[in-house]
Amino acid sequence: MCGIAAYIGQKEAAPIVLEAIKKLEYRGYDSCGIVTLNDSLTCKKGTGKIEDVDKQVNFLSLRGNVGMGHTRWATHGEPSDRNAHPHFSCDNNIAIVHNGIIENSEELKTILVKSGHNFRSETDTEVVVHLIEELINEGNSMEEAFVKTLKLIEGAFAIVAMNKNEPNKLYAVKQSSPLVLGIGENEIFIASDVLPIQPYTNKVVYLQDEDFVVITKDNYEIKNLSKIKVNREVTILNENLEEISKGNFEHFMLKEIYEQPETIKRAFRGRIDKDNAKFGGLNISNEQLKKIKRIVLTGCGTSWHACLVGGSYFQEISKIAAQVEYASEFRYKNPVLGEDDLLIVLSQSGETADSIAAIQEAKSKNVKTIGLVNVVGSSIARMVDGGIYLHAGHEIGVASTKTFTSHLTALYLLSIYLGRINGNLSKEKAKEMLNDLEKLPEKINEVFSSVDEIKKIASKYFKSKNALYLGRHYNFPVALEGALKLKEISYIHAEGYPAAEMKHGPIALIDENMPVIVIAPEDRLYSKVMSNIQEVKSRKGKVIVVTTDATKNGFDEVILIPKVSEFLMPIISVIPVQLLAYYIAKERGCDIDKPRNLAKSVTVE
């Protein structure tokens, strides 16, 4: 969801800012722009991909040691050149870039128009720069005007501003939208996440809500909106920069699919202790965890699918009642929560607005919270009582892959941990389950031997207009995830259903043009799923089966996977459907890493 990058230092700003916003492309965008300061503010911007806009406007022709850039994902106002950021004051002395939504923008705009301000765009963002200008015209300094503006606007936002009359300063603020400082030698970087900063420095400061920052090339001062100075820890990054390159892979998504044996190892490394799991950051005592009577899991998109698997884990392994909720709906249901409940929130970025709101709802009712996130220092990681980092490394592809399997790994471990604490899981069974998990990465490597078969299947079905995914129990969420992946990156309409639900409506869609992808390992429900498959075949549907059954049973297409326990099956059965979606999208010529209309991190409601 939008990307901000800014630089102040001794080097030319435009090349640094340009590379930075390129690294933020994965967040999703429809337009982009850069402004630099060299005697005056000079801006170039346009609609479309960065490389295409750059060919038209030549971003590198911008001069100056101070600059900022933006990739916009449209909310207020259609994608267009005039709606692209940065936005300017009437006198062109002040420029800003903004992520988020200004909820009271229309009200403020009405007041500003009456005061003589001329609006050039349809965006909510432009209100901010005109407010700052209005307050400066009333005699306030830039800093005073910025702070007063922040007290007037409502919503979620990260903002960076520059003023022609203060050529050696940048101003920034964070409120419910991520913003990070990178601290270099006589230079400071600002970005929506650490990815664009890492090539230049490993020293970062994660800003917190209501942090207002005045930045020069060799210093920064963080205050709250009451102008009281606050201190924020400097974090030393230790991520491998190799993770933010595609290496020998054509797309980040494919690279991230192939990384899953290693990322699953990272998710359980150091968290297995003979006959139990162990965690270092739950910050909830075993006595408190013993009293948990119900676990509520929440997330959005792929994270919600992982929640569905996790709910089954907690009920079957830990013997704790579990409930799964969409984060976007959770707070509006006025959920009934009590002291014996535990809220578990899943998020890749740790910045998902709806998930943050769910945590706030739980905290307002004194419910303990645990976050399973991938990004260290993210908002969710700081908000929850306890957390489990996935350690999956940067996930650049918009369509989440390795985070899904890392989430399942962490949920599996947590269910074992809670089962051992409450006495519902024996030492022997826990040890067996943990041994199974340690063997899983090698099992996943076996799946990649089916890639040629998956490519052939993709070449047969890439022109399909619809697809149906079916699964049961632990593999029903995999069906949902498979359908989501296909929709996200190939733009084929697809739906996922519990296999037994097919005859309650979706069966009406099945004909010779409908591929039906069935997740059908040889588990306790295999015979039931086989019956569902026959129902599809009798209506001439094309059946693509992900199975452990090497006999192939007359299916149209078969993708073989190795046998594992039913608990771990969704972690392995999702790999083929990720690959199938990838190769179908490739056949269709889609922009796999940056699919249309999608943002990696949805930081506004």
Beta strands, then each sheet from edge to edge (+ up, - down):
strand 1: 3-8
strand 2: 31-37
strand 3: 41-47
strand 4: 66-72
strand 5: 87-88
strand 6: 94-102
strand 7: 155-163
strand 8: 170-175
strand 9: 180-183
strand 10: 188-191
strand 11: 203-206
strand 12: 211-216
strand 13: 219-223
strand 14: 235-236
strand 15: 272-273
strand 16: 276-277
strand 17: 294-299
strand 18: 321-326
strand 19: 341-347
strand 20: 368-373
strand 21: 386-389
strand 22: 466-471
strand 23: 493-498
strand 24: 515-519
strand 25: 542-547
strand 26: 557-560
sheet 1: 3+ 2- 4+ 1- 10+ 9- 11+ 14-
sheet 2: 5+ 6- 7+ 8- 12+ 13-
sheet 3: 15+ 16-
sheet 4: 18+ 17+ 19+ 20+ 21+
sheet 5: 23+ 22+ 24+ 25+ 26+
end
